[in-house]
Amino acid sequence: MRRPSTPRRCILLFIVITLITLVSVAPASSGAAQRLAERARALTERVRTEERLPGVSAALSVDGKIIWSGGSGYADLENLVPATEKTVYRIASISKSISAVAIMQLVERGKINLDDDIRTIVPYFPRKRWPVSLRHLMTHTSGIRHYKPGEFGTKEHYDTVKEALAVFMNDPLLFEPGTRFSYSTFGYNILAAVIEEVTGLSFEAYLRKNVWGPAGMTATRLEKQGELVPHRARGYVRGKNGDFRNAPFTDVSLKWAGGGMISTVEDLLRFARAVLDGTLIRASTLQQMLTPYELKNGKRTNYGLGFALGRDEKKGRVFGHAGGSTGFSSRLFIYPDVGIAVAVMTNLQGAGRSVTRLAQDLADLAIETSGRKASK
């Protein structure tokens, strides 16, 4: 039998070595992913138990790839429906970040200017003592009020964005725009009217075509009480003795742009990826959104255009948003310096500290397992 020629022997040797390498590396890589998943699952279960949450869903991504997602506890306590990565929750004020990205798309296209008086875009908005710009609305420096008692959990339904604006738009400004930071969900509601006036589309139709669709957010929508939503969680509050009670009925049509969307943890990480990779907005636009707003007195806030801003000792810059609604609490944290994003949601009102704890612990786990470190 003839022996293979030298070039052929080299090729065969290369193939054998490659196969051996693949066989030896693949199980190790798979094993590492499995260990990460086990630790993330155990961490989620531990925090849910210690913080006494009815249900919680969480997801973790590195460089835009979801490396783990899952749930613990129940999305519906009465029917014992497990919470999973597919569970749909109210995301509350994380809606603001999505609305802000939609506005910045229109800025990129030259349709609107951040420093335009909103009355030039939404002519039915009443004249105020001072002009209010889009930038003021997006940085919570507009002077437009937040909720009055009873409005946060209102049962009133509004068919259109314009109807919802009537609740507050005739009220006077609290201060001269640009002079103070004062959180306002109602200020963000005006952004929905801006989108509708500029594009001729409904707010929902614009988001579906230009944000949710391109980002792959198939489970995200505006919450409408009459609609059947697969995997929707039931919301809870704590009773006087600490037991769980069904959250009171609330209609969020009052605040679709500022706090009326529903989504999953995986969809929120798809949004994070699409923001970072240029699918939704340019890198220069994102940088603009992540610049702290400077008040007229020279002081800087910790909020940009639709995103809360901060810094973590291990993970560098962080941006994202917190959400709190009737029956639900949520967090989306994005760490661009290390390529990590994490989303956590629970079906319990007032559980902000708990979801923050889990989100930060999961991000730390990703840092530990990936060996990444933010540059100082």
C-alpha positions as CSV (number, residue, x, y, z in Angstrom):
1,M,0.0,0.0,0.0
2,R,1.4,3.4,-1.0
3,R,1.9,6.0,1.7
4,P,0.4,9.4,1.1
5,S,2.6,12.0,-0.4
6,T,4.2,14.6,1.9
7,P,1.7,17.4,1.1
8,R,-1.2,15.1,1.4
9,R,0.1,13.8,4.8
10,C,0.4,17.4,6.0
11,I,-3.2,18.1,5.0
12,L,-4.4,14.9,6.7
13,L,-2.4,15.7,9.9
14,F,-3.9,19.2,10.0
15,I,-7.5,17.8,9.7
16,V,-6.8,15.3,12.5
17,I,-5.3,18.0,14.8
18,T,-8.3,20.4,14.0
19,L,-10.8,17.7,14.9
20,I,-9.0,16.8,18.1
21,T,-9.0,20.5,19.0
22,L,-12.7,20.9,18.3
23,V,-13.6,17.8,20.3
24,S,-11.5,18.9,23.3
25,V,-12.6,22.6,23.2
26,A,-16.4,22.2,22.5
27,P,-17.3,20.4,25.7
28,A,-15.3,22.8,27.8
29,S,-17.0,25.8,26.2
30,S,-20.4,24.1,26.6
31,G,-19.5,23.2,30.2
32,A,-18.6,26.8,31.0
33,A,-21.9,28.0,29.5
34,Q,-23.8,25.4,31.5
35,R,-22.0,26.4,34.7
36,L,-22.9,30.1,34.1
37,A,-26.5,29.2,33.4
38,E,-26.7,27.1,36.7
39,R,-25.2,30.0,38.7
40,A,-27.4,32.6,37.1
41,R,-30.5,30.4,37.8
42,A,-29.4,29.7,41.4
43,L,-28.8,33.4,42.0
44,T,-32.2,34.4,40.6
45,E,-33.9,31.8,42.7
46,R,-32.0,32.9,45.8
47,V,-32.8,36.6,45.4
48,R,-36.4,35.9,44.6
49,T,-36.7,33.8,47.8
50,E,-34.8,36.2,50.1
51,E,-36.6,39.2,48.8
52,R,-40.0,37.4,48.8
53,L,-41.0,38.1,45.2
54,P,-44.0,36.3,43.6
55,G,-42.1,35.8,40.3
56,V,-39.1,37.2,38.6
57,S,-37.6,36.9,35.1
58,A,-34.1,37.9,34.2
59,A,-31.7,37.9,31.2
60,L,-28.0,38.5,30.7
61,S,-26.2,39.4,27.5
62,V,-22.5,39.8,26.5
63,D,-21.6,41.6,23.3
64,G,-25.2,41.6,22.2
65,K,-25.7,37.8,22.6
66,I,-28.1,36.6,25.3
67,I,-26.0,34.1,27.3
68,W,-28.7,33.2,29.8
69,S,-32.4,34.0,30.5
70,G,-34.9,32.4,32.8
71,G,-37.4,32.8,35.5
72,S,-38.2,31.8,39.1
73,G,-41.5,31.7,41.0
74,Y,-44.8,32.4,39.5
75,A,-46.2,34.8,36.9
76,D,-49.7,34.0,38.2
77,L,-49.9,32.8,41.8
78,E,-53.6,31.7,41.7
79,N,-53.1,29.4,38.7
80,L,-49.4,28.5,39.5
81,V,-48.1,29.6,36.1
82,P,-44.3,29.7,36.3
83,A,-42.4,32.8,35.5
84,T,-40.0,32.3,32.5
85,E,-38.0,34.3,30.1
86,K,-41.1,34.6,27.9
87,T,-43.3,36.1,30.7
88,V,-44.6,39.6,29.7
89,Y,-44.5,42.3,32.3
90,R,-45.3,46.0,32.5
91,I,-41.9,47.7,32.0
92,A,-43.2,51.0,33.3
93,S,-40.6,53.8,32.9
94,I,-38.2,51.8,30.7
95,S,-40.8,52.8,28.1
96,K,-39.2,56.3,28.3
97,S,-35.9,55.0,26.8
98,I,-37.7,53.3,23.9
99,S,-39.7,56.5,23.2
100,A,-36.5,58.6,23.4
101,V,-34.8,56.4,20.8
102,A,-37.8,56.8,18.5
103,I,-37.6,60.6,18.8
104,M,-33.8,60.6,18.1
105,Q,-34.5,58.6,14.9
106,L,-36.6,61.6,13.7
107,V,-33.8,64.0,14.8
108,E,-31.3,62.0,12.7
109,R,-33.6,62.3,9.7
110,G,-33.9,66.0,10.1
111,K,-37.6,65.9,10.8
112,I,-37.4,67.7,14.1
113,N,-34.8,69.6,16.2
114,L,-34.2,69.0,19.9
115,D,-34.3,72.7,20.7
116,D,-37.6,73.4,18.8
117,D,-40.5,74.7,20.8
118,I,-42.9,71.8,21.0
119,R,-45.8,74.1,20.0
120,T,-44.3,74.3,16.5
121,I,-44.6,70.5,16.3
122,V,-47.8,69.9,18.3
123,P,-49.9,73.0,17.6
124,Y,-52.7,72.0,20.0
125,F,-50.3,72.1,23.0
126,P,-51.1,75.3,24.9
127,R,-48.8,78.2,25.1
128,K,-46.8,78.4,28.4
129,R,-45.0,81.2,30.2
130,W,-41.7,79.9,28.7
131,P,-41.1,77.8,25.6
132,V,-40.6,74.1,26.2
133,S,-38.3,72.1,23.9
134,L,-38.0,68.5,23.1
135,R,-34.6,68.5,24.9
136,H,-36.4,69.8,28.0
137,L,-39.0,67.0,27.8
138,M,-36.4,64.2,27.4
139,T,-34.1,65.4,30.2
140,H,-36.9,66.0,32.8
141,T,-36.2,69.7,32.9
142,S,-39.4,71.0,31.2
143,G,-41.3,72.1,34.3
144,I,-44.2,69.9,33.3
145,R,-45.7,68.3,36.3
146,H,-45.7,64.6,37.3
147,Y,-48.7,62.7,38.8
148,K,-51.2,64.2,41.1
149,P,-52.8,61.9,43.7
150,G,-54.9,59.2,42.0
151,E,-53.3,59.6,38.6
152,F,-50.6,57.0,38.9
153,G,-53.2,54.2,39.3
154,T,-56.0,55.7,37.3
155,K,-58.7,53.4,35.9
156,E,-59.7,55.9,33.2
157,H,-59.2,54.8,29.6
158,Y,-58.0,57.1,26.9
159,D,-58.4,56.1,23.2
160,T,-55.8,58.5,21.8
161,V,-52.6,60.2,22.8
162,K,-54.3,63.6,22.4
163,E,-57.0,62.6,24.9
164,A,-54.4,61.6,27.4
165,L,-52.5,64.9,27.1
166,A,-55.7,66.8,28.1
167,V,-55.2,65.5,31.7
168,F,-52.2,67.8,32.3
169,M,-51.5,70.0,29.3
170,N,-53.4,73.1,30.5
171,D,-51.6,73.2,33.9
172,P,-48.9,75.8,34.4
173,L,-45.2,75.0,34.3
174,L,-43.7,74.3,37.7
175,F,-40.5,76.3,36.8
176,E,-38.6,77.8,33.9
177,P,-37.5,75.0,31.6
178,G,-33.8,74.1,31.9
179,T,-33.4,75.4,35.5
180,R,-34.3,72.3,37.5
181,F,-34.5,68.5,37.2
182,S,-38.0,67.3,38.0
183,Y,-39.0,63.8,36.9
184,S,-42.1,63.9,34.7
185,T,-43.8,61.0,33.0
186,F,-46.3,63.4,31.6
187,G,-43.5,65.3,29.9
188,Y,-42.6,62.1,28.1
189,N,-46.2,61.5,27.0
190,I,-45.8,64.6,24.7
191,L,-43.2,62.7,22.8
192,A,-45.9,60.3,21.5
193,A,-47.8,63.3,20.2
194,V,-44.7,64.6,18.5
195,I,-44.1,61.3,16.7
196,E,-47.7,61.2,15.5
197,E,-47.7,64.8,14.3
198,V,-44.4,64.4,12.4
199,T,-44.9,61.0,10.9
200,G,-48.7,60.7,10.4
201,L,-48.6,57.3,12.0
202,S,-50.0,56.3,15.3
203,F,-47.4,56.1,18.1
204,E,-47.8,52.3,18.2
205,A,-47.5,51.9,14.4
206,Y,-44.3,54.0,14.4
207,L,-42.7,52.0,17.2
208,R,-43.6,48.7,15.5
209,K,-42.1,49.7,12.2
210,N,-39.1,51.6,13.3
211,V,-38.1,50.3,16.8
212,W,-39.7,47.0,17.9
213,G,-39.5,45.5,14.4
214,P,-35.9,46.3,13.5
215,A,-34.7,45.3,17.0
216,G,-36.5,41.9,16.9
217,M,-38.8,42.8,19.9
218,T,-41.6,40.5,19.0
219,A,-43.3,40.5,22.4
220,T,-43.3,44.2,23.0
221,R,-46.4,46.4,22.7
222,L,-48.4,49.1,24.2
223,E,-50.6,47.7,27.0
224,K,-54.2,47.7,26.2
225,Q,-56.5,46.1,28.8
226,G,-58.9,44.5,26.3
227,E,-56.2,42.6,24.4
228,L,-55.2,39.0,25.0
229,V,-51.5,38.8,25.5
230,P,-49.7,35.4,25.6
231,H,-47.6,34.8,28.7
232,R,-48.8,38.1,30.5
233,A,-48.0,38.1,34.2
234,R,-50.5,39.1,36.9
235,G,-49.3,42.0,39.1
236,Y,-49.2,42.0,42.9
237,V,-48.8,44.3,45.9
238,R,-48.0,43.4,49.5
239,G,-50.8,43.4,52.0
240,K,-50.6,44.9,55.5
241,N,-49.2,41.6,56.9
242,G,-46.7,41.2,54.1
243,D,-48.9,38.7,52.1
244,F,-49.4,39.0,48.4
245,R,-52.6,40.7,47.1
246,N,-53.8,41.2,43.5
247,A,-52.7,44.7,42.4
248,P,-55.7,47.0,41.8
249,F,-56.9,47.5,38.2
250,T,-55.0,50.3,36.4
251,D,-55.3,51.5,32.8
252,V,-52.0,52.8,31.5
253,S,-53.4,54.4,28.4
254,L,-52.7,57.7,30.3
255,K,-49.0,57.2,29.8
256,W,-48.0,55.0,26.9
257,A,-44.8,56.9,26.0
258,G,-43.8,57.4,29.6
259,G,-44.7,54.1,31.2
260,G,-47.3,52.1,29.2
261,M,-45.4,49.4,27.4
262,I,-45.2,45.7,28.2
263,S,-42.3,43.4,27.2
264,T,-40.1,40.5,28.2
265,V,-36.5,40.5,29.6
266,E,-35.2,39.0,26.3
267,D,-36.9,41.8,24.3
268,L,-35.3,44.4,26.5
269,L,-31.8,43.0,25.8
270,R,-32.6,42.9,22.1
271,F,-33.4,46.7,22.4
272,A,-30.1,47.2,24.2
273,R,-28.2,45.4,21.4
274,A,-30.0,47.4,18.7
275,V,-29.1,50.6,20.5
276,L,-25.4,49.7,20.8
277,D,-24.8,48.1,17.4
278,G,-26.3,51.0,15.3
279,T,-29.5,49.2,14.2
280,L,-31.8,51.9,15.7
281,I,-29.6,55.0,16.0
282,R,-26.1,56.1,15.0
283,A,-23.2,55.9,17.5
284,S,-23.0,59.7,17.5
285,T,-26.6,59.9,18.4
286,L,-26.2,57.4,21.3
287,Q,-23.3,59.5,22.6
288,Q,-25.6,62.5,22.6
289,M,-28.2,60.6,24.5
290,L,-25.6,59.6,27.1
291,T,-24.4,63.1,27.8
292,P,-25.6,64.4,31.2
293,Y,-27.9,67.5,30.8
294,E,-26.4,70.7,32.1
295,L,-28.8,73.0,33.9
296,K,-28.7,76.8,33.4
297,N,-26.7,77.1,36.7
298,G,-24.0,74.9,35.3
299,K,-24.8,71.8,37.4
300,R,-25.1,68.5,35.6
301,T,-27.8,66.0,36.2
302,N,-27.4,62.2,36.1
303,Y,-29.8,61.9,33.2
304,G,-29.3,62.3,29.5
305,L,-31.9,61.9,26.7
306,G,-34.1,59.1,27.8
307,F,-31.5,57.2,29.9
308,A,-30.4,57.4,33.5
309,L,-26.6,57.6,33.7
310,G,-24.0,56.3,36.2
311,R,-20.7,54.6,36.7
312,D,-19.8,51.2,38.3
313,E,-16.4,50.6,39.8
314,K,-15.9,47.2,38.1
315,K,-18.0,47.7,35.0
316,G,-17.4,51.3,34.0
317,R,-20.2,53.4,32.5
318,V,-23.8,52.3,33.0
319,F,-27.0,53.6,31.4
320,G,-30.5,52.3,31.3
321,H,-33.7,52.8,33.2
322,A,-35.7,51.8,36.2
323,G,-39.4,51.0,36.1
324,G,-42.2,50.9,38.7
325,S,-45.9,50.5,37.9
326,T,-49.0,49.2,39.6
327,G,-48.1,45.5,40.3
328,F,-44.6,45.5,38.7
329,S,-41.0,46.6,39.0
330,S,-38.2,46.4,36.4
331,R,-34.6,47.3,35.6
332,L,-32.6,47.6,32.4
333,F,-28.8,48.2,32.9
334,I,-26.4,48.5,30.0
335,Y,-22.6,48.5,30.6
336,P,-21.0,49.6,27.3
337,D,-17.4,49.5,28.4
338,V,-17.6,45.7,29.1
339,G,-20.3,44.8,26.6
340,I,-22.8,43.6,29.2
341,A,-26.5,44.2,29.5
342,V,-29.0,42.8,32.0
343,A,-32.8,43.0,32.4
344,V,-34.8,42.0,35.4
345,M,-38.6,42.2,36.0
346,T,-40.9,41.1,38.8
347,N,-44.6,41.1,39.2
348,L,-44.5,43.0,42.5
349,Q,-45.0,46.7,43.0
350,G,-42.4,48.6,45.0
351,A,-39.7,45.9,44.6
352,G,-37.1,48.3,43.0
353,R,-34.4,47.5,45.5
354,S,-34.8,43.7,44.9
355,V,-34.7,43.9,41.1
356,T,-31.7,46.3,41.3
357,R,-29.9,43.8,43.6
358,L,-30.5,40.9,41.2
359,A,-29.5,43.0,38.1
360,Q,-26.2,44.1,39.6
361,D,-25.4,40.6,40.9
362,L,-26.0,39.1,37.5
363,A,-23.8,41.7,35.8
364,D,-21.1,40.9,38.4
365,L,-21.5,37.2,37.5
366,A,-20.9,38.0,33.8
367,I,-17.8,40.0,34.7
368,E,-16.5,37.2,36.9
369,T,-17.0,34.5,34.2
370,S,-15.8,36.5,31.2
371,G,-12.8,38.1,33.0
372,R,-13.6,41.5,31.5
373,K,-12.6,44.7,33.1
374,A,-13.5,48.3,32.3
375,S,-10.7,50.7,31.6
376,K,-10.4,53.4,34.2
